[in-house]
Structures are given as C-alpha cells and as structure tokens.
Amino acid sequence: MGVAIRTAGEDDREPVIRLLDEAFQDDPVSGWVFPGVEYRRTTHSRLMAAFTDAVFAEGRIDVTEDGTACALWLSVPAADPADGHADDPAPAQVREAVDPDNERVELIARLTAGIHPSDRAHAYLWMIGVAPGQQGRGLGTALIAAALDRCDRAGLPAYLEASSARSRMLYERLGFEFTGRALTLPDGPTMWPMWREALR
C-alpha cells in the first residue's frame, strides 16, 4: 500500500511542531541539547518551532496525509567563495529566541554548519520525524524516497546528518554514504554527515 504525501501548508504548522517534538524526545542529539527529561519536555518544542518556521520560510515540508510523519527540506546553493567566512548570526538568534541560557542550542547549529558541504548545490534533509506509535511502518522511508525522486529528476544530490546508528543504517539503504568526517558533540553523541549523488 502506498503512502499519501503532500506539501505542508501554514495550517500544518502546529501539528508539525507537535510531531517533531514527540518524535525527537528520545533522540540522542535532542537529549544532548536539552539534557533531562522534564527540561526537554518543556523546552524542546521551542526549537522544533524555530526549525519549522525556518523551513516554511525557505524550504519545503512534506507530510503524510494522516499527519503521522514529516520531513523538512532546504535547497542549499553552492557557496560563493567571494562571500568569505563571516560569522553567521543566526545560531545566536535562535538561541536567544528558544532558550537563551542554553549554549548548546547555538553550538549544535555552529558545529553542524562546520561540517556541512558547501561546494555543490544540494537538497538538505534537515529533519524527519515519525510519530512514536507509527515508527517502523515505512513512513520515513516513503517520505525520503519521494523527495529523492524529485532530486533525481532535477539532478540534485542530497545531504543529511544521521543522529543515531539506527538512522544511519536506514539512510544507507536509501543510497546515502557517510562522508568520512563524523561529528562527535562535546561529551555527547556522534552525528554522521551523509551524501547521496543524484541517480541519472
């Protein structure tokens, strides 16, 4: 049976935020950014809201028709060497808006930006979330496969950071390859940058 997928609209904002908040409560990286179950339960959703708003503004959110899974994608252009390496103020702004006393909100953004490939345009899977009760049913795979089909038609590679060994294996089955440079967060988990060339 196929999975019905559509592009999220503004009416989906709150359901998408709730879905991401629930889906990532037990994620190793979310646990590092927001240590402690109660702290994460009360604060994590603010970061999911910031991510959702950023992708609504500049990217695309795919959602299953029943609302139990979503994927946040950005189109990333190749960097212009003339732009130099100016310090990006966005991570500090997100920290100020989400949780000003939590330096890890800003640090995770700066660390992942530091490993993000910049020499080629690509589609960036920022986040994918599946409702806890619906995981293991192929919804995430269906969401990614639909987006990769778009990438292949456009001749566009795709990139993501796997936040667990389990998700890394899923992405490998979908054609992503580890770039060879992992990111181990300070006193925290490891993230695996992964790249997939478009299929011609």
CORUR-V891229 format. One record per backbone hydrogen bond with DSSP energy under -1.0 kcal/mol. NH is the residue of the N-H (numbers start at 1). CO is the residue of the C=O. E is the energy in kcal/mol with one decimal. If there is no record, write none. Layout:
nh: <NH | NH>
co: <CO | CO>
e: <E | E>
This chain:
nh: <6 | 8 | 12 | 13 | 16 | 17 | 18 | 19 | 20 | 21 | 22 | 23 | 24 | 27 | 31 | 32 | 33 | 34 | 40 | 41 | 42 | 43 | 44 | 46 | 48 | 49 | 50 | 51 | 52 | 53 | 54 | 55 | 56 | 57 | 58 | 59 | 60 | 62 | 63 | 64 | 65 | 67 | 70 | 71 | 72 | 73 | 74 | 76 | 79 | 83 | 84 | 93 | 94 | 95 | 96 | 97 | 98 | 99 | 102 | 105 | 107 | 108 | 110 | 111 | 112 | 113 | 114 | 122 | 123 | 124 | 125 | 126 | 126 | 127 | 129 | 131 | 134 | 142 | 143 | 144 | 145 | 146 | 147 | 148 | 149 | 150 | 151 | 152 | 153 | 154 | 156 | 158 | 159 | 160 | 162 | 168 | 169 | 170 | 171 | 172 | 173 | 175 | 176 | 177 | 179 | 183 | 185 | 188 | 191 | 192 | 194 | 195 | 196>
co: <63 | 61 | 9 | 10 | 12 | 13 | 14 | 15 | 16 | 17 | 18 | 19 | 20 | 24 | 27 | 28 | 29 | 30 | 36 | 37 | 38 | 39 | 40 | 43 | 44 | 45 | 46 | 47 | 48 | 49 | 50 | 51 | 52 | 53 | 54 | 55 | 73 | 71 | 6 | 69 | 4 | 64 | 129 | 62 | 127 | 60 | 124 | 122 | 118 | 80 | 81 | 89 | 90 | 91 | 92 | 93 | 94 | 95 | 99 | 102 | 103 | 104 | 106 | 107 | 108 | 109 | 110 | 76 | 157 | 74 | 159 | 72 | 124 | 72 | 70 | 68 | 131 | 138 | 139 | 140 | 141 | 142 | 143 | 144 | 145 | 146 | 147 | 148 | 149 | 150 | 151 | 196 | 123 | 194 | 192 | 164 | 165 | 166 | 167 | 168 | 169 | 172 | 171 | 195 | 193 | 191 | 189 | 185 | 183 | 162 | 160 | 177 | 158>
e: <-2.7 | -3.5 | -2.2 | -1.6 | -2.6 | -2.4 | -2.5 | -2.4 | -2.7 | -2.5 | -2.4 | -2.9 | -2.0 | -1.0 | -2.5 | -1.4 | -2.6 | -2.7 | -2.6 | -2.5 | -1.7 | -1.4 | -2.1 | -1.6 | -1.7 | -2.2 | -1.9 | -2.4 | -2.5 | -2.6 | -2.0 | -2.2 | -2.6 | -1.9 | -1.8 | -3.0 | -2.5 | -2.4 | -2.8 | -2.5 | -2.8 | -2.3 | -2.5 | -2.5 | -3.3 | -3.0 | -2.0 | -3.2 | -3.3 | -2.6 | -1.2 | -2.0 | -2.7 | -2.3 | -2.3 | -2.0 | -2.7 | -2.2 | -2.5 | -1.2 | -2.5 | -2.5 | -2.0 | -2.9 | -2.2 | -2.0 | -1.5 | -2.4 | -2.6 | -3.3 | -2.7 | -2.0 | -1.2 | -1.1 | -2.6 | -3.1 | -2.5 | -2.2 | -2.3 | -2.5 | -2.9 | -2.1 | -1.7 | -2.9 | -1.9 | -1.4 | -2.3 | -2.8 | -2.1 | -1.8 | -2.9 | -2.6 | -2.5 | -2.0 | -2.8 | -2.1 | -1.7 | -1.6 | -2.5 | -2.2 | -1.8 | -1.6 | -2.4 | -2.7 | -2.4 | -2.7 | -2.7 | -2.6 | -3.1 | -2.4 | -3.2 | -2.6 | -2.6>
